[in-house]
Amino acid sequence: MLIVYEGIDGSGKSTSSRELCTSLEDRGLTASVVQWTSFMLRRDEENPWFRVPEQRRERGALGPLAYAVWHCADFADRIERFVLPALRRGEIVIMDRYAYTALVRDVIRGVDEQVVRSLYTFAPAPEVVIHLDVDPALAYERKKASAASIGYYERGLDLFPELGEKEGFIAFQSLCRARYPSVLPPSTLRFDGSRPRSELSAAILGAVEATLERNALR
């Protein structure tokens, strides 16, 4: 089974996906979490195809199309090396972000939507899509409280160069939040990401278990 988490930065996807994975493993199931942008490059390894674009991304030097293609290449790498083999073994894969992220971010940055969709035609359809919705102002406070760095693209510096970190983050993430409903499938499970953590985890686990039971009856 393929389970996908989506939502703006700071919505709680990483925390919730890890908790869901642990809960499923506690029930005797084999599950794993696969992160977005997960190329495993050693720092002393110079790969001109991936290392150089990664360096350019870190300093905000990738244009919209290059940014889109770089993330698609990373996504394809994860699908080939981790996701498809695990699914063939009958395991549960939980992905922290999926192709829907590209349909949100890349299109906002000006890449034609049909171009983005064509890049991800190889992506298998997930059985469960979980959308955590939060106010961008709350997402920003969460990021700062966790001491996580806020990157160039995450704060929308390429789109709002005149804004400070907080204002830019909220402006860009607000655009993303507004676009998500138009790209997520109708069957998406939508949750208020500001709910208490234990309450939210229980609700998500219940929804996933219900899907597992339905699949078992087919």
Helices and strands as residue ranges (DSSP letters): E 2-6, H 13-26, E 31-35, H 51-58, H 64-78, I 79-83, H 84-88, E 92-96, H 99-108, H 113-119, E 128-133, H 136-145, H 165-183, E 189-192, H 197-217
